[in-house]
Amino acid sequence: MPAGLEDLGPGLCRVTLREGKFHQVKRMLAQRGKPVTALKRLSMGPLKLDQALRPGEFRPLTAEELSRFK
């Protein structure tokens, strides 16, 4: 599936994937000579990252979030 790559400035890129394959982001950025040092998932399907959560924390999905998958 097609993917998007947006340069956000020195050292930052936004990658949009519809279907991820093994190490796809690392390969895409390597093609541009930009090694990957860190990745942060901002969304997955209809879900957006809860900005209130710290690394390693989690919370149950809300009823509305669960309904988006059905």
CHARMM-style PDB file with segment names, atoms N, HN, CA, C and O in Angstrom:
ATOM      1  N   MET     1       0.847  -1.183   0.000  1.00  0.00      PROA
ATOM      2  CA  MET     1       0.000   0.000   0.000  1.00  0.00      PROA
ATOM      3  C   MET     1       0.890   1.244   0.000  1.00  0.00      PROA
ATOM      4  O   MET     1       2.007   1.200   0.516  1.00  0.00      PROA
ATOM      5  N   PRO     2       0.417   2.339  -0.565  1.00  0.00      PROA
ATOM      6  CA  PRO     2       1.198   3.577  -0.594  1.00  0.00      PROA
ATOM      7  C   PRO     2       1.460   4.110   0.815  1.00  0.00      PROA
ATOM      8  O   PRO     2       0.665   3.903   1.731  1.00  0.00      PROA
ATOM      9  N   ALA     3       2.581   4.795   0.965  1.00  0.00      PROA
ATOM     10  HN  ALA     3       3.227   4.963   0.220  1.00  0.00      PROA
ATOM     11  CA  ALA     3       2.951   5.397   2.241  1.00  0.00      PROA
ATOM     12  C   ALA     3       3.345   6.839   2.000  1.00  0.00      PROA
ATOM     13  O   ALA     3       3.767   7.202   0.903  1.00  0.00      PROA
ATOM     14  N   GLY     4       3.205   7.663   3.032  1.00  0.00      PROA
ATOM     15  HN  GLY     4       2.861   7.369   3.924  1.00  0.00      PROA
ATOM     16  CA  GLY     4       3.584   9.068   2.925  1.00  0.00      PROA
ATOM     17  C   GLY     4       4.780   9.368   3.807  1.00  0.00      PROA
ATOM     18  O   GLY     4       4.929   8.788   4.882  1.00  0.00      PROA
ATOM     19  N   LEU     5       5.629  10.271   3.354  1.00  0.00      PROA
ATOM     20  HN  LEU     5       5.508  10.742   2.480  1.00  0.00      PROA
ATOM     21  CA  LEU     5       6.802  10.685   4.120  1.00  0.00      PROA
ATOM     22  C   LEU     5       6.894  12.201   4.038  1.00  0.00      PROA
ATOM     23  O   LEU     5       7.074  12.761   2.957  1.00  0.00      PROA
ATOM     24  N   GLU     6       6.770  12.862   5.187  1.00  0.00      PROA
ATOM     25  HN  GLU     6       6.624  12.407   6.065  1.00  0.00      PROA
ATOM     26  CA  GLU     6       6.778  14.323   5.253  1.00  0.00      PROA
ATOM     27  C   GLU     6       7.953  14.773   6.110  1.00  0.00      PROA
ATOM     28  O   GLU     6       8.086  14.331   7.251  1.00  0.00      PROA
ATOM     29  N   ASP     7       8.794  15.633   5.588  1.00  0.00      PROA
ATOM     30  HN  ASP     7       8.685  15.992   4.661  1.00  0.00      PROA
ATOM     31  CA  ASP     7       9.937  16.168   6.325  1.00  0.00      PROA
ATOM     32  C   ASP     7       9.435  17.300   7.215  1.00  0.00      PROA
ATOM     33  O   ASP     7       8.862  18.269   6.718  1.00  0.00      PROA
ATOM     34  N   LEU     8       9.648  17.186   8.535  1.00  0.00      PROA
ATOM     35  HN  LEU     8      10.114  16.399   8.939  1.00  0.00      PROA
ATOM     36  CA  LEU     8       9.175  18.183   9.495  1.00  0.00      PROA
ATOM     37  C   LEU     8      10.278  19.101   9.986  1.00  0.00      PROA
ATOM     38  O   LEU     8      10.044  19.932  10.863  1.00  0.00      PROA
ATOM     39  N   GLY     9      11.460  18.967   9.442  1.00  0.00      PROA
ATOM     40  HN  GLY     9      11.650  18.292   8.729  1.00  0.00      PROA
ATOM     41  CA  GLY     9      12.570  19.801   9.884  1.00  0.00      PROA
ATOM     42  C   GLY     9      13.757  18.954  10.247  1.00  0.00      PROA
ATOM     43  O   GLY     9      13.754  17.744  10.024  1.00  0.00      PROA
ATOM     44  N   PRO    10      14.780  19.581  10.807  1.00  0.00      PROA
ATOM     45  CA  PRO    10      16.003  18.831  11.130  1.00  0.00      PROA
ATOM     46  C   PRO    10      15.736  17.631  12.043  1.00  0.00      PROA
ATOM     47  O   PRO    10      15.331  17.780  13.196  1.00  0.00      PROA
ATOM     48  N   GLY    11      15.971  16.468  11.505  1.00  0.00      PROA
ATOM     49  HN  GLY    11      16.300  16.347  10.569  1.00  0.00      PROA
ATOM     50  CA  GLY    11      15.871  15.244  12.301  1.00  0.00      PROA
ATOM     51  C   GLY    11      14.473  14.715  12.529  1.00  0.00      PROA
ATOM     52  O   GLY    11      14.320  13.726  13.245  1.00  0.00      PROA
ATOM     53  N   LEU    12      13.427  15.330  11.948  1.00  0.00      PROA
ATOM     54  HN  LEU    12      13.551  16.133  11.366  1.00  0.00      PROA
ATOM     55  CA  LEU    12      12.059  14.874  12.178  1.00  0.00      PROA
ATOM     56  C   LEU    12      11.334  14.616  10.866  1.00  0.00      PROA
ATOM     57  O   LEU    12      11.429  15.404   9.924  1.00  0.00      PROA
ATOM     58  N   CYS    13      10.603  13.495  10.815  1.00  0.00      PROA
ATOM     59  HN  CYS    13      10.526  12.855  11.579  1.00  0.00      PROA
ATOM     60  CA  CYS    13       9.775  13.154   9.667  1.00  0.00      PROA
ATOM     61  C   CYS    13       8.476  12.571  10.176  1.00  0.00      PROA
ATOM     62  O   CYS    13       8.440  11.961  11.245  1.00  0.00      PROA
ATOM     63  N   ARG    14       7.400  12.755   9.409  1.00  0.00      PROA
ATOM     64  HN  ARG    14       7.430  13.250   8.540  1.00  0.00      PROA
ATOM     65  CA  ARG    14       6.131  12.091   9.702  1.00  0.00      PROA
ATOM     66  C   ARG    14       5.911  11.061   8.602  1.00  0.00      PROA
ATOM     67  O   ARG    14       5.913  11.385   7.415  1.00  0.00      PROA
ATOM     68  N   VAL    15       5.723   9.817   9.023  1.00  0.00      PROA
ATOM     69  HN  VAL    15       5.721   9.554   9.988  1.00  0.00      PROA
ATOM     70  CA  VAL    15       5.494   8.716   8.091  1.00  0.00      PROA
ATOM     71  C   VAL    15       4.057   8.245   8.270  1.00  0.00      PROA
ATOM     72  O   VAL    15       3.618   7.992   9.392  1.00  0.00      PROA
ATOM     73  N   THR    16       3.331   8.128   7.173  1.00  0.00      PROA
ATOM     74  HN  THR    16       3.688   8.333   6.262  1.00  0.00      PROA
ATOM     75  CA  THR    16       1.961   7.629   7.202  1.00  0.00      PROA
ATOM     76  C   THR    16       1.926   6.318   6.435  1.00  0.00      PROA
ATOM     77  O   THR    16       2.218   6.272   5.240  1.00  0.00      PROA
ATOM     78  N   LEU    17       1.560   5.245   7.147  1.00  0.00      PROA
ATOM     79  HN  LEU    17       1.323   5.283   8.118  1.00  0.00      PROA
ATOM     80  CA  LEU    17       1.480   3.910   6.546  1.00  0.00      PROA
ATOM     81  C   LEU    17       0.039   3.434   6.544  1.00  0.00      PROA
ATOM     82  O   LEU    17      -0.703   3.681   7.495  1.00  0.00      PROA
ATOM     83  N   ARG    18      -0.349   2.770   5.507  1.00  0.00      PROA
ATOM     84  HN  ARG    18       0.253   2.570   4.735  1.00  0.00      PROA
ATOM     85  CA  ARG    18      -1.660   2.123   5.455  1.00  0.00      PROA
ATOM     86  C   ARG    18      -1.513   0.649   5.852  1.00  0.00      PROA
ATOM     87  O   ARG    18      -2.422   0.043   6.420  1.00  0.00      PROA
ATOM     88  N   GLU    19      -0.356   0.106   5.538  1.00  0.00      PROA
ATOM     89  HN  GLU    19       0.382   0.598   5.077  1.00  0.00      PROA
ATOM     90  CA  GLU    19      -0.054  -1.287   5.836  1.00  0.00      PROA
ATOM     91  C   GLU    19       1.442  -1.351   6.101  1.00  0.00      PROA
ATOM     92  O   GLU    19       2.244  -1.058   5.215  1.00  0.00      PROA
ATOM     93  N   GLY    20       1.819  -1.731   7.309  1.00  0.00      PROA
ATOM     94  HN  GLY    20       1.167  -1.970   8.029  1.00  0.00      PROA
ATOM     95  CA  GLY    20       3.238  -1.765   7.657  1.00  0.00      PROA
ATOM     96  C   GLY    20       3.853  -3.129   7.433  1.00  0.00      PROA
ATOM     97  O   GLY    20       3.251  -4.159   7.736  1.00  0.00      PROA
ATOM     98  N   LYS    21       5.027  -3.120   6.914  1.00  0.00      PROA
ATOM     99  HN  LYS    21       5.516  -2.283   6.668  1.00  0.00      PROA
ATOM    100  CA  LYS    21       5.806  -4.343   6.731  1.00  0.00      PROA
ATOM    101  C   LYS    21       7.036  -4.262   7.635  1.00  0.00      PROA
ATOM    102  O   LYS    21       7.365  -3.194   8.150  1.00  0.00      PROA
ATOM    103  N   PHE    22       7.694  -5.370   7.819  1.00  0.00      PROA
ATOM    104  HN  PHE    22       7.426  -6.238   7.400  1.00  0.00      PROA
ATOM    105  CA  PHE    22       8.844  -5.482   8.702  1.00  0.00      PROA
ATOM    106  C   PHE    22       9.887  -4.391   8.412  1.00  0.00      PROA
ATOM    107  O   PHE    22      10.458  -4.358   7.322  1.00  0.00      PROA
ATOM    108  N   HSD    23      10.132  -3.519   9.361  1.00  0.00      PROA
ATOM    109  HN  HSD    23       9.669  -3.546  10.247  1.00  0.00      PROA
ATOM    110  CA  HSD    23      11.140  -2.453   9.278  1.00  0.00      PROA
ATOM    111  C   HSD    23      10.931  -1.508   8.098  1.00  0.00      PROA
ATOM    112  O   HSD    23      11.892  -0.917   7.606  1.00  0.00      PROA
ATOM    113  N   GLN    24       9.697  -1.359   7.641  1.00  0.00      PROA
ATOM    114  HN  GLN    24       8.917  -1.840   8.041  1.00  0.00      PROA
ATOM    115  CA  GLN    24       9.422  -0.519   6.477  1.00  0.00      PROA
ATOM    116  C   GLN    24       9.856   0.927   6.704  1.00  0.00      PROA
ATOM    117  O   GLN    24      10.449   1.533   5.811  1.00  0.00      PROA
ATOM    118  N   VAL    25       9.577   1.491   7.871  1.00  0.00      PROA
ATOM    119  HN  VAL    25       9.096   0.999   8.597  1.00  0.00      PROA
ATOM    120  CA  VAL    25       9.935   2.883   8.145  1.00  0.00      PROA
ATOM    121  C   VAL    25      11.447   3.055   8.084  1.00  0.00      PROA
ATOM    122  O   VAL    25      11.942   4.014   7.492  1.00  0.00      PROA
ATOM    123  N   LYS    26      12.173   2.138   8.689  1.00  0.00      PROA
ATOM    124  HN  LYS    26      11.770   1.359   9.170  1.00  0.00      PROA
ATOM    125  CA  LYS    26      13.638   2.229   8.674  1.00  0.00      PROA
ATOM    126  C   LYS    26      14.175   2.161   7.248  1.00  0.00      PROA
ATOM    127  O   LYS    26      15.109   2.885   6.902  1.00  0.00      PROA
ATOM    128  N   ARG    27      13.594   1.298   6.422  1.00  0.00      PROA
ATOM    129  HN  ARG    27      12.836   0.710   6.703  1.00  0.00      PROA
ATOM    130  CA  ARG    27      14.049   1.182   5.033  1.00  0.00      PROA
ATOM    131  C   ARG    27      13.713   2.444   4.228  1.00  0.00      PROA
ATOM    132  O   ARG    27      14.522   2.903   3.421  1.00  0.00      PROA
ATOM    133  N   MET    28      12.512   3.003   4.451  1.00  0.00      PROA
ATOM    134  HN  MET    28      11.854   2.631   5.106  1.00  0.00      PROA
ATOM    135  CA  MET    28      12.114   4.214   3.733  1.00  0.00      PROA
ATOM    136  C   MET    28      13.075   5.368   4.039  1.00  0.00      PROA
ATOM    137  O   MET    28      13.521   6.071   3.132  1.00  0.00      PROA
ATOM    138  N   LEU    29      13.384   5.551   5.308  1.00  0.00      PROA
ATOM    139  HN  LEU    29      13.021   4.980   6.045  1.00  0.00      PROA
ATOM    140  CA  LEU    29      14.253   6.662   5.689  1.00  0.00      PROA
ATOM    141  C   LEU    29      15.703   6.404   5.304  1.00  0.00      PROA
ATOM    142  O   LEU    29      16.430   7.347   4.993  1.00  0.00      PROA
ATOM    143  N   ALA    30      16.134   5.163   5.318  1.00  0.00      PROA
ATOM    144  HN  ALA    30      15.543   4.396   5.571  1.00  0.00      PROA
ATOM    145  CA  ALA    30      17.495   4.842   4.887  1.00  0.00      PROA
ATOM    146  C   ALA    30      17.694   5.213   3.422  1.00  0.00      PROA
ATOM    147  O   ALA    30      18.781   5.630   3.023  1.00  0.00      PROA
ATOM    148  N   GLN    31      16.626   5.058   2.613  1.00  0.00      PROA
ATOM    149  HN  GLN    31      15.742   4.719   2.937  1.00  0.00      PROA
ATOM    150  CA  GLN    31      16.698   5.439   1.203  1.00  0.00      PROA
ATOM    151  C   GLN    31      16.997   6.930   1.038  1.00  0.00      PROA
ATOM    152  O   GLN    31      17.574   7.346   0.033  1.00  0.00      PROA
ATOM    153  N   ARG    32      16.604   7.724   2.023  1.00  0.00      PROA
ATOM    154  HN  ARG    32      16.135   7.387   2.839  1.00  0.00      PROA
ATOM    155  CA  ARG    32      16.855   9.174   1.991  1.00  0.00      PROA
ATOM    156  C   ARG    32      18.088   9.567   2.786  1.00  0.00      PROA
ATOM    157  O   ARG    32      18.365  10.755   2.959  1.00  0.00      PROA
ATOM    158  N   GLY    33      18.831   8.580   3.271  1.00  0.00      PROA
ATOM    159  HN  GLY    33      18.606   7.615   3.130  1.00  0.00      PROA
ATOM    160  CA  GLY    33      20.041   8.870   4.030  1.00  0.00      PROA
ATOM    161  C   GLY    33      19.771   9.390   5.426  1.00  0.00      PROA
ATOM    162  O   GLY    33      20.596  10.107   5.992  1.00  0.00      PROA
ATOM    163  N   LYS    34      18.612   9.035   5.993  1.00  0.00      PROA
ATOM    164  HN  LYS    34      17.942   8.453   5.533  1.00  0.00      PROA
ATOM    165  CA  LYS    34      18.242   9.486   7.339  1.00  0.00      PROA
ATOM    166  C   LYS    34      18.070   8.260   8.235  1.00  0.00      PROA
ATOM    167  O   LYS    34      17.038   7.594   8.159  1.00  0.00      PROA
ATOM    168  N   PRO    35      19.039   7.949   9.067  1.00  0.00      PROA
ATOM    169  CA  PRO    35      18.906   6.782   9.941  1.00  0.00      PROA
ATOM    170  C   PRO    35      17.831   7.015  11.009  1.00  0.00      PROA
ATOM    171  O   PRO    35      17.645   8.137  11.481  1.00  0.00      PROA
ATOM    172  N   VAL    36      17.144   5.962  11.372  1.00  0.00      PROA
ATOM    173  HN  VAL    36      17.295   5.051  10.988  1.00  0.00      PROA
ATOM    174  CA  VAL    36      16.100   6.036  12.398  1.00  0.00      PROA
ATOM    175  C   VAL    36      16.738   5.828  13.767  1.00  0.00      PROA
ATOM    176  O   VAL    36      17.398   4.818  14.011  1.00  0.00      PROA
ATOM    177  N   THR    37      16.534   6.794  14.655  1.00  0.00      PROA
ATOM    178  HN  THR    37      15.998   7.615  14.457  1.00  0.00      PROA
ATOM    179  CA  THR    37      17.044   6.665  16.022  1.00  0.00      PROA
ATOM    180  C   THR    37      15.911   6.452  17.017  1.00  0.00      PROA
ATOM    181  O   THR    37      16.138   5.916  18.101  1.00  0.00      PROA
ATOM    182  N   ALA    38      14.683   6.868  16.662  1.00  0.00      PROA
ATOM    183  HN  ALA    38      14.499   7.303  15.780  1.00  0.00      PROA
ATOM    184  CA  ALA    38      13.527   6.680  17.541  1.00  0.00      PROA
ATOM    185  C   ALA    38      12.261   6.725  16.699  1.00  0.00      PROA
ATOM    186  O   ALA    38      12.186   7.447  15.706  1.00  0.00      PROA
ATOM    187  N   LEU    39      11.270   5.945  17.109  1.00  0.00      PROA
ATOM    188  HN  LEU    39      11.331   5.358  17.917  1.00  0.00      PROA
ATOM    189  CA  LEU    39       9.964   5.939  16.456  1.00  0.00      PROA
ATOM    190  C   LEU    39       8.893   6.194  17.502  1.00  0.00      PROA
ATOM    191  O   LEU    39       9.008   5.730  18.636  1.00  0.00      PROA
ATOM    192  N   LYS    40       7.852   6.929  17.128  1.00  0.00      PROA
ATOM    193  HN  LYS    40       7.759   7.305  16.207  1.00  0.00      PROA
ATOM    194  CA  LYS    40       6.723   7.164  18.026  1.00  0.00      PROA
ATOM    195  C   LYS    40       5.447   6.970  17.227  1.00  0.00      PROA
ATOM    196  O   LYS    40       5.208   7.680  16.250  1.00  0.00      PROA
ATOM    197  N   ARG    41       4.630   6.017  17.636  1.00  0.00      PROA
ATOM    198  HN  ARG    41       4.824   5.440  18.430  1.00  0.00      PROA
ATOM    199  CA  ARG    41       3.356   5.767  16.960  1.00  0.00      PROA
ATOM    200  C   ARG    41       2.347   6.797  17.467  1.00  0.00      PROA
ATOM    201  O   ARG    41       2.130   6.915  18.674  1.00  0.00      PROA
ATOM    202  N   LEU    42       1.728   7.544  16.545  1.00  0.00      PROA
ATOM    203  HN  LEU    42       1.904   7.449  15.565  1.00  0.00      PROA
ATOM    204  CA  LEU    42       0.760   8.569  16.915  1.00  0.00      PROA
ATOM    205  C   LEU    42      -0.680   8.081  16.804  1.00  0.00      PROA
ATOM    206  O   LEU    42      -1.566   8.577  17.501  1.00  0.00      PROA
ATOM    207  N   SER    43      -0.908   7.114  15.931  1.00  0.00      PROA
ATOM    208  HN  SER    43      -0.189   6.712  15.365  1.00  0.00      PROA
ATOM    209  CA  SER    43      -2.247   6.563  15.793  1.00  0.00      PROA
ATOM    210  C   SER    43      -2.153   5.177  15.184  1.00  0.00      PROA
ATOM    211  O   SER    43      -1.141   4.789  14.600  1.00  0.00      PROA
ATOM    212  N   MET    44      -3.246   4.448  15.345  1.00  0.00      PROA
ATOM    213  HN  MET    44      -4.067   4.764  15.819  1.00  0.00      PROA
ATOM    214  CA  MET    44      -3.331   3.110  14.769  1.00  0.00      PROA
ATOM    215  C   MET    44      -4.782   2.894  14.397  1.00  0.00      PROA
ATOM    216  O   MET    44      -5.652   2.816  15.264  1.00  0.00      PROA
ATOM    217  N   GLY    45      -5.037   2.798  13.100  1.00  0.00      PROA
ATOM    218  HN  GLY    45      -4.330   2.862  12.396  1.00  0.00      PROA
ATOM    219  CA  GLY    45      -6.425   2.702  12.656  1.00  0.00      PROA
ATOM    220  C   GLY    45      -7.185   3.932  13.118  1.00  0.00      PROA
ATOM    221  O   GLY    45      -6.707   5.053  12.942  1.00  0.00      PROA
ATOM    222  N   PRO    46      -8.362   3.745  13.707  1.00  0.00      PROA
ATOM    223  CA  PRO    46      -9.161   4.892  14.138  1.00  0.00      PROA
ATOM    224  C   PRO    46      -8.727   5.466  15.496  1.00  0.00      PROA
ATOM    225  O   PRO    46      -9.303   6.451  15.958  1.00  0.00      PROA
ATOM    226  N   LEU    47      -7.730   4.866  16.129  1.00  0.00      PROA
ATOM    227  HN  LEU    47      -7.262   4.066  15.753  1.00  0.00      PROA
ATOM    228  CA  LEU    47      -7.313   5.307  17.462  1.00  0.00      PROA
ATOM    229  C   LEU    47      -6.154   6.290  17.392  1.00  0.00      PROA
ATOM    230  O   LEU    47      -5.219   6.108  16.612  1.00  0.00      PROA
ATOM    231  N   LYS    48      -6.221   7.332  18.212  1.00  0.00      PROA
ATOM    232  HN  LYS    48      -6.981   7.480  18.845  1.00  0.00      PROA
ATOM    233  CA  LYS    48      -5.140   8.307  18.322  1.00  0.00      PROA
ATOM    234  C   LYS    48      -4.439   8.091  19.661  1.00  0.00      PROA
ATOM    235  O   LYS    48      -5.057   7.648  20.629  1.00  0.00      PROA
ATOM    236  N   LEU    49      -3.157   8.404  19.708  1.00  0.00      PROA
ATOM    237  HN  LEU    49      -2.655   8.764  18.921  1.00  0.00      PROA
ATOM    238  CA  LEU    49      -2.393   8.283  20.935  1.00  0.00      PROA
ATOM    239  C   LEU    49      -2.966   9.211  22.000  1.00  0.00      PROA
ATOM    240  O   LEU    49      -3.216  10.386  21.732  1.00  0.00      PROA
ATOM    241  N   ASP    50      -3.171   8.693  23.192  1.00  0.00      PROA
ATOM    242  HN  ASP    50      -2.968   7.738  23.410  1.00  0.00      PROA
ATOM    243  CA  ASP    50      -3.639   9.492  24.322  1.00  0.00      PROA
ATOM    244  C   ASP    50      -2.437  10.257  24.874  1.00  0.00      PROA
ATOM    245  O   ASP    50      -1.554   9.661  25.491  1.00  0.00      PROA
ATOM    246  N   GLN    51      -2.399  11.558  24.659  1.00  0.00      PROA
ATOM    247  HN  GLN    51      -3.117  12.042  24.158  1.00  0.00      PROA
ATOM    248  CA  GLN    51      -1.255  12.376  25.050  1.00  0.00      PROA
ATOM    249  C   GLN    51      -1.042  12.403  26.567  1.00  0.00      PROA
ATOM    250  O   GLN    51       0.041  12.763  27.028  1.00  0.00      PROA
ATOM    251  N   ALA    52      -2.063  12.024  27.349  1.00  0.00      PROA
ATOM    252  HN  ALA    52      -2.943  11.731  26.975  1.00  0.00      PROA
ATOM    253  CA  ALA    52      -1.936  12.029  28.809  1.00  0.00      PROA
ATOM    254  C   ALA    52      -1.138  10.827  29.324  1.00  0.00      PROA
ATOM    255  O   ALA    52      -0.681  10.834  30.467  1.00  0.00      PROA
ATOM    256  N   LEU    53      -0.969   9.799  28.491  1.00  0.00      PROA
ATOM    257  HN  LEU    53      -1.340   9.793  27.563  1.00  0.00      PROA
ATOM    258  CA  LEU    53      -0.250   8.600  28.923  1.00  0.00      PROA
ATOM    259  C   LEU    53       1.250   8.803  28.795  1.00  0.00      PROA
ATOM    260  O   LEU    53       1.734   9.366  27.813  1.00  0.00      PROA
ATOM    261  N   ARG    54       1.976   8.336  29.800  1.00  0.00      PROA
ATOM    262  HN  ARG    54       1.583   7.878  30.598  1.00  0.00      PROA
ATOM    263  CA  ARG    54       3.434   8.381  29.767  1.00  0.00      PROA
ATOM    264  C   ARG    54       3.946   7.080  29.150  1.00  0.00      PROA
ATOM    265  O   ARG    54       3.200   6.104  29.075  1.00  0.00      PROA
ATOM    266  N   PRO    55       5.196   7.048  28.711  1.00  0.00      PROA
ATOM    267  CA  PRO    55       5.744   5.808  28.144  1.00  0.00      PROA
ATOM    268  C   PRO    55       5.548   4.625  29.098  1.00  0.00      PROA
ATOM    269  O   PRO    55       5.865   4.710  30.285  1.00  0.00      PROA
ATOM    270  N   GLY    56       5.026   3.533  28.563  1.00  0.00      PROA
ATOM    271  HN  GLY    56       4.768   3.464  27.599  1.00  0.00      PROA
ATOM    272  CA  GLY    56       4.790   2.323  29.348  1.00  0.00      PROA
ATOM    273  C   GLY    56       3.421   2.262  29.995  1.00  0.00      PROA
ATOM    274  O   GLY    56       3.020   1.197  30.464  1.00  0.00      PROA
ATOM    275  N   GLU    57       2.688   3.369  30.037  1.00  0.00      PROA
ATOM    276  HN  GLU    57       3.014   4.234  29.656  1.00  0.00      PROA
ATOM    277  CA  GLU    57       1.357   3.370  30.629  1.00  0.00      PROA
ATOM    278  C   GLU    57       0.321   2.946  29.589  1.00  0.00      PROA
ATOM    279  O   GLU    57       0.563   3.020  28.384  1.00  0.00      PROA
ATOM    280  N   PHE    58      -0.827   2.505  30.075  1.00  0.00      PROA
ATOM    281  HN  PHE    58      -1.024   2.445  31.054  1.00  0.00      PROA
ATOM    282  CA  PHE    58      -1.920   2.135  29.191  1.00  0.00      PROA
ATOM    283  C   PHE    58      -3.228   2.401  29.905  1.00  0.00      PROA
ATOM    284  O   PHE    58      -3.248   2.648  31.111  1.00  0.00      PROA
ATOM    285  N   ARG    59      -4.314   2.350  29.163  1.00  0.00      PROA
ATOM    286  HN  ARG    59      -4.297   2.149  28.183  1.00  0.00      PROA
ATOM    287  CA  ARG    59      -5.655   2.496  29.733  1.00  0.00      PROA
ATOM    288  C   ARG    59      -6.612   1.650  28.904  1.00  0.00      PROA
ATOM    289  O   ARG    59      -6.340   1.350  27.742  1.00  0.00      PROA
ATOM    290  N   PRO    60      -7.725   1.270  29.502  1.00  0.00      PROA
ATOM    291  CA  PRO    60      -8.716   0.516  28.723  1.00  0.00      PROA
ATOM    292  C   PRO    60      -9.309   1.402  27.623  1.00  0.00      PROA
ATOM    293  O   PRO    60      -9.389   2.621  27.780  1.00  0.00      PROA
ATOM    294  N   LEU    61      -9.721   0.793  26.519  1.00  0.00      PROA
ATOM    295  HN  LEU    61      -9.657  -0.197  26.392  1.00  0.00      PROA
ATOM    296  CA  LEU    61     -10.407   1.532  25.468  1.00  0.00      PROA
ATOM    297  C   LEU    61     -11.793   1.928  25.948  1.00  0.00      PROA
ATOM    298  O   LEU    61     -12.435   1.191  26.697  1.00  0.00      PROA
ATOM    299  N   THR    62     -12.248   3.088  25.516  1.00  0.00      PROA
ATOM    300  HN  THR    62     -11.727   3.686  24.908  1.00  0.00      PROA
ATOM    301  CA  THR    62     -13.601   3.529  25.844  1.00  0.00      PROA
ATOM    302  C   THR    62     -14.594   2.768  24.971  1.00  0.00      PROA
ATOM    303  O   THR    62     -14.218   2.130  23.988  1.00  0.00      PROA
ATOM    304  N   ALA    63     -15.879   2.850  25.354  1.00  0.00      PROA
ATOM    305  HN  ALA    63     -16.184   3.369  26.152  1.00  0.00      PROA
ATOM    306  CA  ALA    63     -16.919   2.197  24.551  1.00  0.00      PROA
ATOM    307  C   ALA    63     -16.942   2.778  23.135  1.00  0.00      PROA
ATOM    308  O   ALA    63     -17.150   2.044  22.169  1.00  0.00      PROA
ATOM    309  N   GLU    64     -16.734   4.075  23.007  1.00  0.00      PROA
ATOM    310  HN  GLU    64     -16.565   4.671  23.791  1.00  0.00      PROA
ATOM    311  CA  GLU    64     -16.721   4.718  21.685  1.00  0.00      PROA
ATOM    312  C   GLU    64     -15.551   4.202  20.848  1.00  0.00      PROA
ATOM    313  O   GLU    64     -15.717   3.918  19.662  1.00  0.00      PROA
ATOM    314  N   GLU    65     -14.376   4.078  21.453  1.00  0.00      PROA
ATOM    315  HN  GLU    65     -14.241   4.309  22.416  1.00  0.00      PROA
ATOM    316  CA  GLU    65     -13.206   3.556  20.724  1.00  0.00      PROA
ATOM    317  C   GLU    65     -13.446   2.126  20.267  1.00  0.00      PROA
ATOM    318  O   GLU    65     -13.120   1.767  19.136  1.00  0.00      PROA
ATOM    319  N   LEU    66     -14.011   1.317  21.139  1.00  0.00      PROA
ATOM    320  HN  LEU    66     -14.276   1.608  22.058  1.00  0.00      PROA
ATOM    321  CA  LEU    66     -14.295  -0.066  20.767  1.00  0.00      PROA
ATOM    322  C   LEU    66     -15.305  -0.149  19.627  1.00  0.00      PROA
ATOM    323  O   LEU    66     -15.185  -1.011  18.756  1.00  0.00      PROA
ATOM    324  N   SER    67     -16.303   0.742  19.625  1.00  0.00      PROA
ATOM    325  HN  SER    67     -16.401   1.442  20.333  1.00  0.00      PROA
ATOM    326  CA  SER    67     -17.316   0.704  18.579  1.00  0.00      PROA
ATOM    327  C   SER    67     -16.724   1.053  17.208  1.00  0.00      PROA
ATOM    328  O   SER    67     -17.262   0.627  16.186  1.00  0.00      PROA
ATOM    329  N   ARG    68     -15.643   1.809  17.169  1.00  0.00      PROA
ATOM    330  HN  ARG    68     -15.206   2.155  17.999  1.00  0.00      PROA
ATOM    331  CA  ARG    68     -15.010   2.167  15.892  1.00  0.00      PROA
ATOM    332  C   ARG    68     -14.440   0.944  15.172  1.00  0.00      PROA
ATOM    333  O   ARG    68     -14.261   0.963  13.954  1.00  0.00      PROA
ATOM    334  N   PHE    69     -14.160  -0.109  15.922  1.00  0.00      PROA
ATOM    335  HN  PHE    69     -14.306  -0.124  16.912  1.00  0.00      PROA
ATOM    336  CA  PHE    69     -13.591  -1.318  15.331  1.00  0.00      PROA
ATOM    337  C   PHE    69     -14.657  -2.262  14.803  1.00  0.00      PROA
ATOM    338  O   PHE    69     -14.341  -3.208  14.082  1.00  0.00      PROA
ATOM    339  N   LYS    70     -15.904  -2.022  15.148  1.00  0.00      PROA
ATOM    340  HN  LYS    70     -16.160  -1.253  15.734  1.00  0.00      PROA
ATOM    341  CA  LYS    70     -16.974  -2.947  14.749  1.00  0.00      PROA
ATOM    342  C   LYS    70     -17.641  -2.522  13.483  1.00  0.00      PROA
ATOM    343  OT1 LYS    70     -18.561  -3.192  13.014  1.00  0.00      PROA
TER     344      LYS     70
END
